[in-house]
Amino acid sequence: MKVLAITLWVLLFFILTNTKFVVSVGICRENEQRALETLKKEVYDPSNILSSWVVGKDCCAWEGVVCNNLTHHVIDLSISIDWPYSRYLRINNLEWLASLSSLENLEMESVDLSKANEWLQVINMLPSLVDLRLYNCSLHHITPLLDHHNFSSLKSLDLSGNYNFNSSVPKWVFNLPNLVSLDLSGCNFTGPFPDGPVNLTSLTTFMASRNSFNCRLPKWLFDLNNLEHVVLYRSGIEGAIQSKSGNITKLKYLEISYNNLSSTIPNWLYGCKDLESLVLGGNHLQGTVSSLISNLSSIINIDLSNNMLSGKLPNIIGKLGKLGSLDFSGNLFEGDISALFNVRSNFLSVGLRNTSSLYTLRLGWNKLTGALPKSVGQFSMLEYFSISNNRLEGVVTESHFSKLTHLQSFSASRNNLTLKVSRTWIPPFQAFDIEIGGWNIGPSFPMWLQTQNQIMYVDISDCGIQGEVPTWFWNLSSHIRLLNLSHNHFVGEVPFISTDNEQSDYPPLIYLSSNNFSGPIPLISTNVRELDLSNNSFSKGLSNFLCEAKNGSYKLRILNLGGNDLSEEIPDCWMNWPELKVLILRDNNLIGSLPRSMEVLSNLLSLDLRRNRLNGPFPSSLENCTKLYKIDLAENEFIGKLPSWLGMKFPTLIVLILRSNKFNGELPQELCHLKDLQILDLANNTFVGIIPRCIGNFSAMVKVLEDDFELNYSSYFGTLIESAIVTTKGNMYQYDTILALFTSMDMSSNNLSGDIPISVTRLAGLRSFNLSKNNLTGKIPNDIGDMKVLESVDLSENQLYGQIPQSFSSLTTLGYLNLSDNNLSGMIPLSTQLQSFNSTSFQGNKLCGVPLLVNCSSDDNIPNHEYEVDESDKDEVDWFYISMSIGFALSFWGVCGSLLFKRSWRYAYFRFLDRSWEMLLPKLPIC
């Protein structure tokens, strides 16, 4: 009994001295009570977050305050605010913290500490601090602490969510030997990391996502032999992953996704046998995936998506029995997809016969070929399956889905696959996402979709389906977040598109383009985000659609009604559509001018009104649409001069197409302010005057564009990419995916006069250049050969004279040339490029040489280009000699004429000469 009693007392003593209680027995120490009461009185707490902090009541009983049961010191202080109340508690200084000398754990979450500039100095006075967490506290300054820091006992440091540091990480942070966990995520820290040495021997977790380090991974990171978790998502990490691993042998979780890594995957990484999650997606990794990946026996999650990895899929990966998620999408993998499943035991869990642990398999956006193997249908745990945008072919039957009872998302669009199932087939799954666009499904509508009660995302575009859309399917649309029926053969009218949950975080996207739908434009719910009804047979006007806003403003951002039979005027109801970013009304029969209410479309990025019957002056309602990238008003009946503000209000304008209207007057000099302009098309109008001399200021045409970014406006990737219809090389082309690489200037078929500005030769990135059918005179600028990427040049039907510049021979990319019907003379320069064109490119001039049949005489040789004088220079030289001659004549007759006709001046002049002669000549001796 005595032994038992002693044991109980020892146990009780151990509990009392080593256990922290949320509600402590005893009274808070006086100085610490006073310090916390000072905080309570000074804190800005309009939401009464600290309501339990009653002044005069024992602070050990306050919420978030924990005291040691024996010493009564405050050892744990936690002030955490739920998201809805974020920023409703502000602490202006932390000086009171210095009194809590025994504090071991300090946690503040979403507390506003933006004015507590001394926060680090005060916390540095807490020698017992073990855990420090200041998450999302608006901190904006972190001191280097060069002299001394008292954080030797710190085991956990969390400064994440403070987005305003804008500095490098102080070196003391990397010299905390007892630190186990370090979280610097979302702080906007800049790089680089310190070179070393560092002292983080106990570190197991390092998280620093969403920063701007812009540097390589530090070498010392791979020498931390206790490191288990590394998360550096979107942190500006660049360059190669080092080829040697150092001492990092316990790694379990590695995420360095969405950075700028550009190496191959190092082999040492395949040797981390404890690794459970490998996430390197969204980089520029190259090379192949080694068969050594089979060594990752503990791996559960592999994400190598959106890189530049190539080669064949390693079928050995199917031997990883614990693998639950595999994402190889968005790479350059090729070969037969069946190779991944050609071993019967692939993807089967360890110890579980005929059962797979795989719940996510993403192989989309690669170059995989072959037929989809039926063995996929045996993956009973599969929930997310993506094979979209590959080159798969063959037939998919019911057996491919036989055991996929857990399937929630099946994304397989843009393959050459055929679905053959019975009309009465009932799938074994209830999916929320089915995307099979581009499959051969028609001509009948897939009735099995009626069994999917949870469906939210449907893509059955380009499936060869005919007839009317069943009424029951339109009823499903109330739950739809993505509906893509485009590029089929549907007919009939479209009813009101009703969607539920107006406040949904995933607003609906509706694509019904390229069918045979007819009738009026259907009304939509106010929460629809994107609507594409283009290339159908919708008719009547837009008033009913645009002006029926009964529930306030619409949230629509993309409206594409191009290629229909719409008529009447555009109604003045745009105040109901303030979030609109893309408006496409091209290829209809709309009339009248643009309404004034379009000035509310301040978010508009793209406007396309091509091929209607719109009229009036250049729309002043666009003056407020300053974010526009594209304006296309081509093939309408607009009139008048271009306003000067056109060149001042659109700093980001890339495409300006005004061809085939009735615009007139001189081109405003302000056009030259459109620095980002890549496509300028003013053809087929009646502009007069000279081409602005500042034409060389188009910065985007000066440099050769190499960034092939796409202006993709749609939330559903690839659905709506910005495009432009450009006339070049004598034909009309539509540019979309390579629009960012193309530049064009077309002022043809106007009444422009004067010469071609020499500044045009500064546009070294221009690819298409057309000034034909004007009244231009003068010579072709000699330095036109500096425009190295020109693909199309048309200067025909002008009054240009002189010789073809010798520099034309250096235009090796030229694929189209028309200099016909001018007054050019001399020999056509010799080059492989020029002689390959048809003689019609040079006819109507006084030229000779190949490809013309006119031979050149010896007098017709072109002068050496080095000594050839530019026309503007020649004009300046001629005027110099003329002016000199006139000046000499005036001076001569101004002096001599006066002496000739005025006797007194003549006598005075000769007496002056006599005296000067006597003074200059030496006196001769008298003989």
Secondary structure, 3 states (H helix, E strand, C coil): CHHHHHHHHHHHHHHHHHCEECCCCCCCCHHHHHHHHHHHHHCECCCCCCCCCCCCCCHHHCCCEEEECCCCCEEEEEEECCHHHCCCCECCCCHHHHHCCCCCEEEEECCECCCCCCHHHHHCCCCCCCEEEEECCCCCCCCCCCCCCCCCCCCEEECCCCCCCCCECCHHHHCCCCCCEEECCCCCCECCCCCCCCCCCCCCEEECCCCECCECCCHHHHHCCCCCEEECCCCCEEECCCCCCCCCCCCCEEECCCCEECCCCCHHHHHCCCCCEEECCCCCCCCCCCHHHHHCCCCCEEECCCCCCEEECCHHHHHCCCCCEEECCCCEEEEEHHHHHCCCCCCCCCCCCCCCCCCEEECCCCEEEECCCHHHHHCCCCCEEECCCCEEEEEECHHHHCCCCCCCEEECCCCEEEECCCCCCCCCCCCCEEECCCCECCCCCCHHHHHCCCCCEEECCCCCCEEECCHHHHHHHHHCCEEECCCCEEEEECCCECCCCCCCCCCCEEECCCCEEEECCCCECCCCCEEECCCCEEEECCHHHHCCCCCCCCCCCEEECCCCEECCECCCCHHHCCCCCEEECCCCCCEECCCHHHHHCCCCCEEECCCCEEEECCCHHHHHCCCCCEEECCCCEEEECCCHHHHCCCCCCCEEECCCCEEEEECCHHHHHCCCCCEEECCCCEEEEECCHHHHHCHHHHCCCCCCCCCECCCCCCCCECCEEEEECCEEEEECCCHHHCCEEECCCCEEEECCCHHHHHCCCCCEEECCCCEECCCCCHHHHHCCCCCEEECCCCCCEECCCHHHHHCCCCCEEECCCCEEEEECCCCCCHHHCCHHHCCCCEEECCCCCCCCCHHHCCCCHHHCCCHHHHHHHHHHHHHHHHHHHHHHHHHHHHHHHCHHHHHHHHHHHHHHHHHHCCCCCCC
